[in-house]
Amino acid sequence: MVERAKRKYRTGVVVSDKSNKTRIVLVERTYRHSLFDRVLRGKSKFAAHDEKNISHAGDTVKIMETRPLSKTKRWVLVEVVNKAS
């Protein structure tokens, strides 16, 4: 039997909850520039599948990479880490 590859996990903030069962999650990361040696902040947006519509805008969530669910969705919501106040 072939061993499945490790799945990627990301933690980010929900910026849009307007679609049914879909959340747009903003993930920020810091990295050092290779030439100028400055610390930079990078941002990425991921469309994540939220089956039970439990997350809302402002929540911090954990997402996991999965098979393609639609044209843009390749991530699924694992848990809500912090609820927005």
Secondary structure as the mmCIF struct_conf table of DSSP 4:
data_model
#
loop_
_struct_conf.conf_type_id
_struct_conf.id
_struct_conf.beg_label_comp_id
_struct_conf.beg_label_asym_id
_struct_conf.beg_label_seq_id
_struct_conf.end_label_comp_id
_struct_conf.end_label_asym_id
_struct_conf.end_label_seq_id
HELX_LH_PP_P HELX_LH_PP_P1 VAL A 2 LYS A 8
STRN STRN1 TYR A 9 SER A 16
BEND BEND1 SER A 19 SER A 19
TURN_TY1_P TURN_TY1_P1 ASN A 20 LYS A 21
STRN STRN2 THR A 22 ARG A 32
TURN_TY1_P TURN_TY1_P2 SER A 34 PHE A 36
STRN STRN3 VAL A 39 HIS A 49
TURN_TY1_P TURN_TY1_P3 GLU A 51 LYS A 52
TURN_TY1_P TURN_TY1_P4 ALA A 57 GLY A 58
STRN STRN4 THR A 60 GLU A 65
BEND BEND2 ARG A 67 ARG A 67
BEND BEND3 SER A 70 THR A 72
STRN STRN5 TRP A 75 ASN A 82
#
